[in-house]
């Protein structure tokens, strides 16, 4: 997938969490605020659930994302997570464009 905006990532998170919530017998999902901590709020039950989410985000993005560079304290907070994924997809698109520009022209 090409560049994802933070809004694209937030929309994916909301859909993903709504499906998880409904399958666990919970009601509807409220709007996701930037400061919502997915673990502290109980939206993600445990570390395994969080790893499932990170894998789902990578599938959505269509690429591997290096979450090691994201501050562990911010990783489960909606706003920083959405911005980080957006920045990672933008960075890779810029790197690919630079590589293409450096190819010899015939």
BELJO-V120755 format. One record per helix or strand. SS is the DSSP state (A for helix, B for strand). FROM is the first residue (numbers start at 1). TO is the last residue. Records with the same first field share a line. If there is no record, write none. Layout:
SS=FROM-TO ; FROM-TO
This chain:
A=6-23 ; 47-61 ; 67-69 ; 78-101
B=37-37 ; 77-77
